[in-house]
Structures are given as structure tokens and as C-alpha cells.
Amino acid sequence: MDRDAVASHIPRLRRYARALVGDRYQADDLVQDTLERALNKLHLWRPGSDMRAWLFAVMHNVFVNQLRGKRPDTMALVDDDAIAAPVGTVDRLEIRDLQAALMEIPAEQRAVVLLVGLEEMSYAEAAKALGVPIGTVMSRLARGRERLRHLMAGTQTAPSLKVVK
């Protein structure tokens, strides 16, 4: 049954949503909204196609629609309960810094970084889930990773501009 197939993807949807929004309660709301929309639109899923990519595409669309109605300063940056792994203090601080840095990069870059890095999707799968060309996935991923490197290192990422006379 297709509903069972949808249910089997809930853990991955929850993990991605928590990393995407940075707050456990907002993530749970996002997953619930995604599942509601997916189950209502299940007739649109093509049997034989990748259900995981379809569900992530649904989640992406729900997330974008929710972002349109929110101001950036109302989103929580770090959820203490999101760090569930038993880690040392230094590791916990690094994870918290990474979560905060992820929330600093643009949402479209964050989505690609998480789909490729966390969910281990191929570029083609991420492109399908986000509804963008593979080249866009690659450029967003490169820019997102570079921005994360600078944020984690505490360096400025201001582009070097050339003076034109």
C-alpha cells in the first residue's frame, strides 16, 4: 500500500526537517503538514518513481510556502533537544555552531546542503526533489559549503570586488 510506503519515510523526513528549520517543534509541524499534503495528493505520485524524492519535493514546497509567511527573526536558530547523540562538550559546541551556521545560509543553499550532505541524495535526486536543474544544485551546494566553511572559521565572506574605472 502506498500509505505504508509514505510512513516508511517519516524518520528521514523528520531528520531533514529538524536540520532544515532548526527547531524540533517547527520541524514536527513541517513533517505533519508534509504528510497531510502528501496523503491528500498521493494520487499524483507516479508508481515506479522515487517516493523519497517525491516526499522531499512536497516538503520543500510546504517549507517554501511557510517561509513566505514568516519573518526571518521569528525562526529559532538552535534547539538544544536536537542534539541527541551522546557527545562531549567540545563536540556539542561544534554541532551547535554548525546548526547556527546552517541557519545563516540562504534557505535554498541550506536545502541543497542538507539533501546532499545529510540525506545522501545524489545531485539528480536533489534536483528532482527541489524542482531545479542539476547545475543549480551544484552551484548552490558549492556556495553553501563555502559559506559554511567561512561561518565555521569565523572569517568574512565578502566577495572581493574589482575596481572598474
GROMACS elastic network, one bead per residue, 0.5 to 0.9 nm:
[ bonds ]
;  ai    aj funct       b0    kb
    1     4     6  0.54943   500
    1     5     6  0.67329   500
    2     6     6  0.62972   500
    2     7     6  0.86721   500
    2    42     6  0.78282   500
    2    47     6  0.88628   500
    3     6     6  0.50296   500
    3     7     6  0.62176   500
    3     8     6  0.87059   500
    3    39     6  0.72805   500
    3    42     6  0.82800   500
    4     8     6  0.62233   500
    4     9     6  0.89909   500
    5     8     6  0.52037   500
    5     9     6  0.69611   500
    5    51     6  0.76558   500
    6     9     6  0.55614   500
    6    10     6  0.70798   500
    6    35     6  0.79416   500
    6    38     6  0.81519   500
    6    39     6  0.80612   500
    6    51     6  0.74349   500
    6    52     6  0.81749   500
    6    55     6  0.77967   500
    7    10     6  0.54076   500
    7    11     6  0.85359   500
    7    35     6  0.86288   500
    8    11     6  0.73989   500
    8    12     6  0.86497   500
    9    12     6  0.55364   500
    9    13     6  0.62478   500
    9    14     6  0.87424   500
    9    51     6  0.85809   500
    9    52     6  0.67534   500
    9    55     6  0.81549   500
   10    14     6  0.60441   500
   10    15     6  0.85938   500
   10    31     6  0.77935   500
   10    35     6  0.84127   500
   11    14     6  0.51331   500
   11    15     6  0.62230   500
   11    16     6  0.86636   500
   12    15     6  0.50967   500
   12    16     6  0.61212   500
   12    17     6  0.84336   500
   12    52     6  0.88442   500
   12   119     6  0.74901   500
   13    16     6  0.52265   500
   13    17     6  0.59617   500
   13    18     6  0.85488   500
   13    31     6  0.64496   500
   13    34     6  0.87721   500
   13    52     6  0.88852   500
   13    55     6  0.79971   500
   13    56     6  0.72573   500
   13    59     6  0.79981   500
   14    17     6  0.50819   500
   14    18     6  0.60748   500
   14    19     6  0.85992   500
   14    24     6  0.89459   500
   14    27     6  0.67373   500
   14    28     6  0.68792   500
   14    30     6  0.85031   500
   14    31     6  0.61618   500
   15    18     6  0.53090   500
   15    19     6  0.63498   500
   15    20     6  0.85564   500
   15    27     6  0.85232   500
   15   118     6  0.85989   500
   15   119     6  0.85407   500
   16    19     6  0.52191   500
   16    20     6  0.59376   500
   16    21     6  0.86701   500
   16    27     6  0.84600   500
   16    56     6  0.88243   500
   16   111     6  0.88429   500
   16   114     6  0.69881   500
   16   115     6  0.75648   500
   16   118     6  0.74523   500
   16   119     6  0.71523   500
   17    21     6  0.60716   500
   17    22     6  0.79117   500
   17    23     6  0.86766   500
   17    24     6  0.83882   500
   17    26     6  0.82814   500
   17    28     6  0.75768   500
   17    30     6  0.67125   500
   17    31     6  0.67603   500
   17    59     6  0.82088   500
   17    63     6  0.88857   500
   18    21     6  0.55907   500
   18    22     6  0.53490   500
   18    23     6  0.60037   500
   18    24     6  0.57079   500
   18    25     6  0.85338   500
   18    26     6  0.78225   500
   18    28     6  0.77727   500
   18    30     6  0.89773   500
   18    79     6  0.89488   500
   18    82     6  0.73314   500
   19    22     6  0.53376   500
   19    23     6  0.79901   500
   19    24     6  0.89414   500
   19    27     6  0.82149   500
   19    82     6  0.85236   500
   19    99     6  0.74297   500
   19   102     6  0.81992   500
   19   103     6  0.89041   500
   19   114     6  0.73247   500
   19   118     6  0.86292   500
   20    23     6  0.85482   500
   20    27     6  0.78397   500
   20    63     6  0.89557   500
   20   102     6  0.80672   500
   20   103     6  0.78283   500
   20   107     6  0.81078   500
   20   110     6  0.69677   500
   20   111     6  0.66606   500
   20   114     6  0.72772   500
   21    24     6  0.80607   500
   21    26     6  0.67820   500
   21    27     6  0.61822   500
   21    30     6  0.87648   500
   21    63     6  0.87685   500
   21    75     6  0.75636   500
   21    76     6  0.77174   500
   21    77     6  0.78345   500
   21   103     6  0.75061   500
   22    26     6  0.79297   500
   22    27     6  0.74609   500
   22    75     6  0.80785   500
   22    76     6  0.63635   500
   22    77     6  0.55306   500
   22    78     6  0.54707   500
   22    79     6  0.61675   500
   22    82     6  0.78668   500
   22    99     6  0.69216   500
   22   100     6  0.81476   500
   22   102     6  0.85518   500
   22   103     6  0.71280   500
   23    26     6  0.54044   500
   23    27     6  0.59663   500
   23    28     6  0.86175   500
   23    75     6  0.79996   500
   23    76     6  0.59494   500
   23    77     6  0.70517   500
   23    78     6  0.64051   500
   23    79     6  0.51153   500
   23    80     6  0.87325   500
   23    81     6  0.87170   500
   23    82     6  0.74258   500
   24    28     6  0.61445   500
   24    29     6  0.86494   500
   24    79     6  0.65386   500
   24    81     6  0.74588   500
   24    82     6  0.65116   500
   25    28     6  0.51043   500
   25    29     6  0.62775   500
   25    30     6  0.85882   500
   26    29     6  0.50182   500
   26    30     6  0.60907   500
   26    31     6  0.86451   500
   26    75     6  0.87237   500
   26    76     6  0.88099   500
   27    31     6  0.61435   500
   27    32     6  0.85107   500
   28    31     6  0.51154   500
   28    32     6  0.60974   500
   28    33     6  0.85364   500
   29    32     6  0.50662   500
   29    33     6  0.60481   500
   29    34     6  0.84178   500
   30    33     6  0.51231   500
   30    34     6  0.59869   500
   30    35     6  0.85518   500
   30    59     6  0.73178   500
   30    62     6  0.72913   500
   30    63     6  0.69103   500
   30    66     6  0.86790   500
   31    35     6  0.60368   500
   31    36     6  0.84676   500
   31    59     6  0.73098   500
   32    35     6  0.51486   500
   32    36     6  0.60815   500
   32    37     6  0.85826   500
   33    36     6  0.51154   500
   33    37     6  0.61719   500
   33    38     6  0.84837   500
   33    59     6  0.81128   500
   33    62     6  0.71841   500
   34    37     6  0.52183   500
   34    38     6  0.59400   500
   34    39     6  0.84955   500
   34    55     6  0.76438   500
   34    56     6  0.86686   500
   34    58     6  0.62145   500
   34    59     6  0.51553   500
   34    60     6  0.86983   500
   34    61     6  0.87240   500
   34    62     6  0.64060   500
   34    63     6  0.86394   500
   35    39     6  0.59298   500
   35    40     6  0.83701   500
   35    55     6  0.82041   500
   35    58     6  0.85934   500
   35    59     6  0.83289   500
   36    39     6  0.53529   500
   36    40     6  0.61723   500
   36    41     6  0.85755   500
   37    40     6  0.51069   500
   37    41     6  0.60178   500
   37    42     6  0.82889   500
   37    58     6  0.74407   500
   37    59     6  0.88252   500
   37    62     6  0.84026   500
   38    41     6  0.50406   500
   38    42     6  0.55615   500
   38    44     6  0.89586   500
   38    45     6  0.87740   500
   38    54     6  0.87543   500
   38    55     6  0.68539   500
   38    58     6  0.66562   500
   38    59     6  0.86470   500
   39    43     6  0.83192   500
   40    43     6  0.77456   500
   41    44     6  0.55470   500
   41    45     6  0.74261   500
   42    45     6  0.54055   500
   42    46     6  0.87647   500
   43    46     6  0.78346   500
   45    48     6  0.89812   500
   45    49     6  0.76765   500
   45    51     6  0.75059   500
   45    54     6  0.72725   500
   46    49     6  0.56796   500
   46    50     6  0.84818   500
   46    51     6  0.84666   500
   47    50     6  0.82589   500
   47    51     6  0.82980   500
   48    51     6  0.82766   500
   49    52     6  0.89679   500
   49    53     6  0.85202   500
   49    54     6  0.81487   500
   50    53     6  0.54884   500
   50    54     6  0.63830   500
   50    55     6  0.88069   500
   50   125     6  0.87258   500
   51    55     6  0.60701   500
   51    56     6  0.85604   500
   52    55     6  0.51817   500
   52    56     6  0.62064   500
   52    57     6  0.85685   500
   52   129     6  0.84894   500
   53    56     6  0.51177   500
   53    57     6  0.61109   500
   53    58     6  0.86536   500
   53   121     6  0.87278   500
   53   125     6  0.62360   500
   53   126     6  0.73973   500
   53   128     6  0.66588   500
   53   130     6  0.87029   500
   54    57     6  0.50245   500
   54    58     6  0.62736   500
   54    59     6  0.86705   500
   54   128     6  0.79271   500
   54   129     6  0.61204   500
   55    59     6  0.61662   500
   55    60     6  0.85368   500
   55   129     6  0.77353   500
   56    60     6  0.59868   500
   56    61     6  0.85611   500
   56   115     6  0.88122   500
   56   126     6  0.86371   500
   56   129     6  0.54596   500
   56   130     6  0.76924   500
   57    61     6  0.62447   500
   57    62     6  0.86339   500
   57   126     6  0.87747   500
   57   128     6  0.73425   500
   57   130     6  0.55095   500
   57   131     6  0.72543   500
   58    61     6  0.52110   500
   58    62     6  0.62429   500
   58    63     6  0.85886   500
   58   129     6  0.78743   500
   58   130     6  0.88568   500
   59    62     6  0.50618   500
   59    63     6  0.59879   500
   59    64     6  0.85467   500
   59   129     6  0.88219   500
   60    63     6  0.50384   500
   60    64     6  0.61307   500
   60    65     6  0.85587   500
   60   111     6  0.80356   500
   60   129     6  0.74856   500
   60   130     6  0.64797   500
   61    64     6  0.51683   500
   61    65     6  0.61472   500
   61    66     6  0.85836   500
   61   130     6  0.81044   500
   62    65     6  0.51197   500
   62    66     6  0.61752   500
   62    67     6  0.86518   500
   63    66     6  0.50654   500
   63    67     6  0.61352   500
   63    68     6  0.87532   500
   64    67     6  0.50159   500
   64    68     6  0.63926   500
   64   107     6  0.86355   500
   65    68     6  0.53557   500
   65    69     6  0.70940   500
   66    69     6  0.54669   500
   66    70     6  0.67014   500
   67    70     6  0.51713   500
   67    71     6  0.76250   500
   67    72     6  0.81679   500
   68    71     6  0.80375   500
   70    73     6  0.83714   500
   70    74     6  0.69053   500
   70    75     6  0.78815   500
   71    74     6  0.56932   500
   71    75     6  0.75354   500
   72    75     6  0.57823   500
   73    76     6  0.78334   500
   76    79     6  0.73426   500
   76   103     6  0.88016   500
   77    99     6  0.72722   500
   77   100     6  0.56851   500
   77   101     6  0.89122   500
   77   102     6  0.88117   500
   77   103     6  0.61370   500
   77   104     6  0.86179   500
   78    81     6  0.88471   500
   78    82     6  0.78741   500
   78    96     6  0.67865   500
   78    97     6  0.88787   500
   78    99     6  0.63230   500
   78   100     6  0.61858   500
   78   103     6  0.84989   500
   79    82     6  0.53027   500
   79    83     6  0.76544   500
   79    96     6  0.86255   500
   79    99     6  0.88210   500
   80    83     6  0.60759   500
   80    84     6  0.86813   500
   80    96     6  0.82138   500
   81    84     6  0.64358   500
   82    85     6  0.88872   500
   83    86     6  0.82782   500
   83    87     6  0.87000   500
   83    92     6  0.74044   500
   83    95     6  0.76144   500
   83    96     6  0.80205   500
   84    87     6  0.85361   500
   85    92     6  0.89390   500
   86    92     6  0.87768   500
   87    90     6  0.80683   500
   87    91     6  0.57914   500
   87    92     6  0.60345   500
   88    91     6  0.52001   500
   88    92     6  0.60442   500
   88    93     6  0.86373   500
   89    92     6  0.50166   500
   89    93     6  0.62053   500
   89    94     6  0.86570   500
   90    93     6  0.51445   500
   90    94     6  0.62489   500
   90    95     6  0.86541   500
   91    94     6  0.50480   500
   91    95     6  0.61337   500
   91    96     6  0.85377   500
   92    95     6  0.51096   500
   92    96     6  0.61252   500
   92    97     6  0.85733   500
   93    97     6  0.60670   500
   93    98     6  0.85241   500
   94    98     6  0.61028   500
   94    99     6  0.85771   500
   94   152     6  0.87057   500
   95    98     6  0.50002   500
   95    99     6  0.61344   500
   95   100     6  0.85813   500
   96    99     6  0.50592   500
   96   100     6  0.61700   500
   96   101     6  0.85199   500
   97   100     6  0.50993   500
   97   101     6  0.60248   500
   97   102     6  0.85303   500
   97   151     6  0.88087   500
   97   152     6  0.69788   500
   98   102     6  0.60323   500
   98   103     6  0.86202   500
   98   148     6  0.79090   500
   98   151     6  0.85909   500
   98   152     6  0.68690   500
   99   102     6  0.50969   500
   99   103     6  0.64070   500
   99   104     6  0.88446   500
  100   103     6  0.51828   500
  100   104     6  0.64998   500
  101   104     6  0.50164   500
  101   105     6  0.67521   500
  101   147     6  0.85777   500
  101   148     6  0.61571   500
  101   151     6  0.59705   500
  101   152     6  0.67806   500
  102   105     6  0.56150   500
  102   106     6  0.84847   500
  102   107     6  0.88403   500
  102   110     6  0.62726   500
  102   113     6  0.88430   500
  102   144     6  0.87318   500
  102   148     6  0.69056   500
  102   151     6  0.89530   500
  103   106     6  0.76704   500
  103   107     6  0.78455   500
  103   110     6  0.75586   500
  104   107     6  0.85575   500
  104   110     6  0.87266   500
  104   147     6  0.89082   500
  104   148     6  0.85123   500
  104   151     6  0.83630   500
  105   108     6  0.83963   500
  105   109     6  0.65623   500
  105   110     6  0.61273   500
  105   144     6  0.66446   500
  105   147     6  0.68911   500
  105   148     6  0.73346   500
  106   109     6  0.54168   500
  106   110     6  0.61350   500
  106   111     6  0.86844   500
  106   144     6  0.79223   500
  107   111     6  0.60241   500
  107   112     6  0.86849   500
  108   111     6  0.52629   500
  108   112     6  0.65564   500
  108   113     6  0.88205   500
  108   130     6  0.89320   500
  108   140     6  0.72649   500
  108   144     6  0.88259   500
  109   112     6  0.52774   500
  109   113     6  0.61545   500
  109   114     6  0.86043   500
  109   137     6  0.84075   500
  109   139     6  0.88473   500
  109   140     6  0.50452   500
  109   141     6  0.61500   500
  109   142     6  0.86849   500
  109   143     6  0.72010   500
  109   144     6  0.50538   500
  109   145     6  0.84390   500
  110   113     6  0.51036   500
  110   114     6  0.60726   500
  110   115     6  0.85085   500
  110   140     6  0.84848   500
  110   141     6  0.82128   500
  110   144     6  0.65932   500
  111   114     6  0.52827   500
  111   115     6  0.60858   500
  111   116     6  0.85938   500
  111   126     6  0.89062   500
  111   130     6  0.83196   500
  111   141     6  0.89368   500
  112   115     6  0.51322   500
  112   116     6  0.60440   500
  112   117     6  0.80846   500
  112   123     6  0.87886   500
  112   126     6  0.67748   500
  112   127     6  0.84953   500
  112   130     6  0.81939   500
  112   137     6  0.63818   500
  112   138     6  0.85181   500
  112   140     6  0.66862   500
  112   141     6  0.57998   500
  112   144     6  0.80243   500
  113   116     6  0.54476   500
  113   117     6  0.55311   500
  113   118     6  0.75149   500
  113   140     6  0.79603   500
  113   141     6  0.55629   500
  113   142     6  0.86981   500
  113   144     6  0.65290   500
  113   145     6  0.70685   500
  114   117     6  0.50860   500
  114   119     6  0.63921   500
  114   120     6  0.82351   500
  115   118     6  0.57535   500
  115   120     6  0.62661   500
  115   121     6  0.57157   500
  115   122     6  0.83829   500
  115   123     6  0.88577   500
  115   125     6  0.87293   500
  115   126     6  0.61574   500
  115   129     6  0.88813   500
  116   119     6  0.58146   500
  116   122     6  0.63138   500
  116   123     6  0.69563   500
  116   125     6  0.88035   500
  116   126     6  0.68205   500
  116   141     6  0.81732   500
  117   120     6  0.53748   500
  117   121     6  0.75916   500
  118   121     6  0.81656   500
  121   124     6  0.78556   500
  121   125     6  0.56580   500
  121   126     6  0.59008   500
  122   125     6  0.51015   500
  122   126     6  0.61628   500
  122   127     6  0.84619   500
  123   126     6  0.51252   500
  123   127     6  0.59947   500
  123   128     6  0.85613   500
  123   134     6  0.60726   500
  123   135     6  0.87198   500
  123   137     6  0.64709   500
  123   138     6  0.71266   500
  124   127     6  0.50365   500
  124   128     6  0.61792   500
  124   129     6  0.86186   500
  124   133     6  0.82561   500
  124   134     6  0.59373   500
  124   137     6  0.84107   500
  125   128     6  0.51050   500
  125   129     6  0.61243   500
  125   130     6  0.85937   500
  125   134     6  0.88822   500
  126   129     6  0.50156   500
  126   130     6  0.60586   500
  126   131     6  0.82305   500
  126   132     6  0.84026   500
  126   134     6  0.79628   500
  126   137     6  0.70795   500
  127   130     6  0.52378   500
  127   131     6  0.56621   500
  127   132     6  0.50391   500
  127   133     6  0.56578   500
  127   134     6  0.53123   500
  127   135     6  0.85702   500
  127   136     6  0.78148   500
  127   137     6  0.59816   500
  128   131     6  0.50148   500
  128   132     6  0.66614   500
  128   133     6  0.78600   500
  128   134     6  0.83676   500
  129   132     6  0.80908   500
  130   133     6  0.87612   500
  130   137     6  0.86244   500
  132   135     6  0.82622   500
  132   136     6  0.63196   500
  132   137     6  0.70358   500
  133   136     6  0.53112   500
  133   137     6  0.66345   500
  133   138     6  0.89382   500
  134   138     6  0.62623   500
  134   139     6  0.87198   500
  135   138     6  0.50457   500
  135   139     6  0.61964   500
  135   140     6  0.85292   500
  136   139     6  0.51829   500
  136   140     6  0.59873   500
  136   141     6  0.83158   500
  137   140     6  0.52330   500
  137   141     6  0.59228   500
  137   142     6  0.85225   500
  138   141     6  0.51015   500
  138   142     6  0.61316   500
  138   143     6  0.86275   500
  139   142     6  0.50992   500
  139   143     6  0.61194   500
  139   144     6  0.83687   500
  140   143     6  0.51489   500
  140   144     6  0.58089   500
  140   145     6  0.83899   500
  141   144     6  0.50353   500
  141   145     6  0.59671   500
  141   146     6  0.84143   500
  142   145     6  0.52894   500
  142   146     6  0.61218   500
  142   147     6  0.85747   500
  143   146     6  0.51299   500
  143   147     6  0.60693   500
  143   148     6  0.85485   500
  144   147     6  0.51218   500
  144   148     6  0.61101   500
  144   149     6  0.86107   500
  145   148     6  0.50229   500
  145   149     6  0.61429   500
  145   150     6  0.87030   500
  146   149     6  0.50927   500
  146   150     6  0.63791   500
  146   151     6  0.86676   500
  146   157     6  0.86344   500
  147   150     6  0.52016   500
  147   151     6  0.61305   500
  147   152     6  0.85712   500
  147   157     6  0.69003   500
  148   151     6  0.50093   500
  148   152     6  0.59542   500
  148   153     6  0.83870   500
  149   152     6  0.52565   500
  149   153     6  0.60899   500
  149   154     6  0.84713   500
  149   155     6  0.86086   500
  150   153     6  0.50589   500
  150   154     6  0.58830   500
  150   155     6  0.51252   500
  150   156     6  0.65304   500
  150   157     6  0.62655   500
  151   155     6  0.63272   500
  151   156     6  0.76698   500
  151   157     6  0.81127   500
  152   155     6  0.79164   500
  153   156     6  0.89483   500
  156   159     6  0.88699   500
  157   160     6  0.87669   500
  158   161     6  0.86838   500
